[in-house]
Amino acid sequence: MIWSRIVGTGSYLPPKVVTNDDLARQMDTSDEWIRTRTGIRQRHIAEPSQASSDLAVEASRAALAAARILPQEIDLIIVATSTPDYIFPSTACIMQAKLGIKGCAAFDIQAVCSGFVYALAIADKLIRSGQHRCALIVGAEVYSRILDWKDRGTAVLFGDGAGAVILRADSKPGIMASALHADGSYVDILSVPGNVCGGKIVGSPFLRMDGQAVFKFAVKVLDEVARETLAMCGLTPADVDWLIPHQANLRILEATARKLGIDPSKLIVTVDRHGNTSAASVPLALDVAIRDGRIKPGHKIMLQGVGGGFTWGASLVEM
């Protein structure tokens, strides 16, 4: 039987760091107000010259180095992003060219903050089908471009960054199970309700969110999809070594661990340093925990995403 395994991870954060105090100098907020509500202390912001593909390339190079493989060995590229370089071509194709790779399949997926989990599940299925053997999966975002910097309810939450993994065919289980869901009836509680028509922006180009509604929905579905994924493997939350939910808000992360009965010490948290980086948040957190030595071979990791759409999903991964 063919399985797929994560054999390398990488991440990239733009050098520019914006602290809560920095934001307090330009809007009606404070470090205390942000920290007590979100757990966020700082976030990274891309320079105007940096696009999602630029962040994705740096994260991909780190993942390729960790996996000790050449770019030419990649036969599938999937980029999860809500902030693509262009309307088209895909950010994946732009990134493919920057990496010097030619000929392999490359495409974007749009599932907002669940994007990386969606992309990982898709790549896993394609590898297990025998059609592909070595996939590069990236979550990359420049959310600073779609924020209203006068709105303290949303602008303080997000940051820019990218995370990447190399997924390779193997005879041993790696991606043990995945579950994906969506419900478009919740579209209004988190969206960027605008588009380009006739050379003009129609609607709003800024992120809009009903924070309380998102919180309640996120905690509910993250608990449900984790249990669903574990049940596919005949496992329980007690079998999880590390929990990596989408890094949206510290309260959501802690509430999710509490509902699952997972000890807070098993929760990987990077939202305090990165803010909410949407599709990049899960691979960023995974890379951090692998590189600092917490995640070791044989550990079982629950990766979870939830985002606008509404979309949600989970993957149980054995390292």
N, C-alpha and C positions, 0 to 999 in steps of 0.2 A: 504494500500500500504506500502511496505517496502522501507525505505530509509537507507542511511548510514550517520553517523555523526562522526566528529572528537571529541573524548572525552578526549584525552590526547596527549601532545607533549613532546618531549625531545630532547636533543642534547648533543654532546660531541666534544670537541676540545682537541687535544694533548697538553700537558703543554708547549712544546717547541715553543717559538715564534721567528720568524725570521723577522726582520725589513728590510725596504729598505736599510738602512745604512749598515746592516749586509751583504746584497747582494752586495752592492757597494764595499765591501772590497775583494770580490772574483771574480767579473766580471766587465766589462766596462759598468757601469750604475751609477745612482745616485737617491737619494730620489726624487728630483724634476722631473727627467725624468720619473720615474714610476708614481708618483702621478698625474702629469699633463696629462698623457696619459690614465691612468686607474682608478685613484681614490684610488688605493690600498696603504696602509701604512705599513701593516704587514700581515703575514699569519702564521698558525700553521703547524708544521711539525712533523709527527709521528716518534717515535724512531724505530730503526731497528727491535726491538722485537714486534712492534705493527702492526697487520694486519687489514684489513678492518673489519673483524668479531669482533675484539676486540673493535674498535671504535663503531661499530654497537650495540654491547652488552651494552655498557655504555649509549648510547642514548636511547636504548630500555628500560633499567631499569628506566631511568628518566621519559619516557613516561608512563610506567606501573604505576609508583608511582603517576603521575599526574592524571591518569585515575582511580586510586584506584581499580585496578583489579590485580588478580594473574596471573602469567605466564600461568598456566594451563587452564585459560579461553580462551586463544588464539587458534583459530582453522584455522588460515591462516597466513603465513609469506611470504612476498615478499620483497626481497632486490634488490634495484637498485644500480648497481656498474659497473664501467669500469675497476676496479682494484681488482678483486676477489682474495681470498687467494690462491686458486688452480685453475687449469684448470677444474678439478672436484674433489670432489663433490662441489655443490653450496655453496656460502658464507652463504646463508639462512639456509642450513642444518647444517653447522658448528656453526652458531650463535644459532640455535635452541637447539643444544646439550649444549652449554655454558649457556643457560638460563634454562636448565633443563626441556624443553618441549619435549614431545614425541607424535608421531602419527599424528599431524596435517600436512596439506599440506605446503610445503616450497619450494620456488624456487627463482632464480635470474632472473632479466630482464636486458637487455643491450640496452639502448637507449641513452647512454652517458649523457649529461647534461639535457636531457629531461626525464631521467629515473624515477625520483620521480613522476612526473606528470603522466607518463605512468602507473607506479605501482599503484598510487592512483585510476586512472580510472579503472584499471583491478579489484582491490579489491572492488571498489564500485559496479561494475557489478555483481561480485560473491556474494556479500552480498544481493544485490537487487533481485537476482535470488532465494534467500532463502537457498542456499547451504551452506553458511557460515554466522556466526553472529558476530565474533569479530576478526579483522585482525590487524596485526602488519606490518606496511609499513616503510621501512628504506631506506634512501640514505646514502651510506658510501663509502668513497674514500681515498686512499693513493696515490694521484697523484704525490707526490714527487718521487715515484719509476719509473715513466715513463717520467721524464723530463731530458733534456740535460742541465745540470747546467752551460754549457758554452754559451748557447743561451739566450741572454737577452730578445729576442723577445717573448719567451714562458715561460722560467723558473720563471720570476718575477710575472707571472699572477696567479699561482695556489697555493693551499694549501690543507691540509688534514683535514678531519672532518667527522662527521656523524649527521644525524637528523632523528627523528622517530616520527610517529603518531600512535595512536590507533584509528581504525575506527570500529564503532559498529552499529549494526542494530537498527533502531529507527522508530517511527511512524511519526516523523517530518523531513522535508527536511534538509539535511546537505550538501552533494555534490549535487549541483543543476543541473550541466551540465558539460560535458567534451568533448573536441575535440582533436583528435590525428592525426598527419600527418607525412609523411616521403617522401624524394626524394633522392634516392641513386645516382642520377647523380651528386650530389655535394660532393661525397665522398672525392675528392682530396683536398678540401680546409681546412679540419680538420680531421686528422686521426693519428693513430699509425700504420704505414704500415709494421708490422712485425708479425711473428708467430713462433712457435716452431715446428721443423721438424727434426726427426732423432737425437734428443738431442741437436740441435743447433738452434740459433736464425736465422731465414731467413728474410731478409729485415731489417727495422729499428725498434728497441724497444722504440724509443723516439717519443714524440708528435710532430707533424708538423702542422703548421697553416698558412693560408693566412689571416692575420689579417683584412685587408681592406675588403676582400670579405665576411668574416664572419660577420663583422659589418653591412654591407649593407643588407645581407640576414636576419640577426637576427632581425633588427629593422622592416623590412618589414613583416616577418611572425608573429612576436609577436603582432603587431597591428592587423593583419588579424585574427589570431586565437582567440584573445580576443573578437573581435567584433562577430565572429562566435558563440562563447560560450554564450555571452550575448544574442544574437538573439534567441537562443534556449529557453531562459527563458523570452523573451519579455522585456528585459531590455536594458539599454544603459550604456555607461561609467560613466554617472552621478550617476548611482546607486551603483557604486563600492566605498566601504569605504576605502579599502586598496589594493594596487597593489604590488604583490611580484613576480617580474620576476626573472628568473635565474640570479644569482649574478656573471656576467662575467666581467663587465666593467662598471664603473659609467656612461660613455658616452652613452652606450647602454641603460641602465636603464632610464636615463633622456630623451633620444630621444624617447623611447617607451611611457613614460608617456605623453610627449608632443604631439605625434601623436594621442594618444587616447583622448587628451584633459583633462587628469586627473591632478589635482593640484599636484605639486611636494611634498607638505606636506603629501600626501597620499601614497607616495612611501616608501616602507620599504627597507633600504639600510644597508647591512652588509659587502659588498665586501671590504670596506676600512679596516676592521678588520680581515676578514677571507680569502681574496683573492677569486679566483674562485675554489670552492670545488665540481664542477661538479654536480653529482646527489644529493649530500648532501646540496647544497646551498639553495634550496627552503625550505626544512624542518628546516634547521638551522635558516634561517631568520624568518620563521613562529614562531618557538619556542621563539626566542629572543623577538619578538613583543608581544607575548602572555604574557610572563613572566614579561615584563616591563610595562604591563598594557595598551598598546596602543590598542591592539585588544581585544574587549569585546564581550560578548554574543549578538547575533543578527547582528553583523557586517558581511557584505558581502566582501569576500576576493577573488581577482583574482590571482590565482597561475599560473605561466607560465614557460615553459622550452623550450630551443632550444639548440641543440648540434649536434655533428658530426653524419653523416649518409646520408644526414642531417635529423634530427628528430625535431619535434616541437609539442607543445600541450599546453592546458590550462584547468584548472578546476575552476569553480566558486563555492565557498564554503560559506555557511552561518554557522557562529559559534553559 
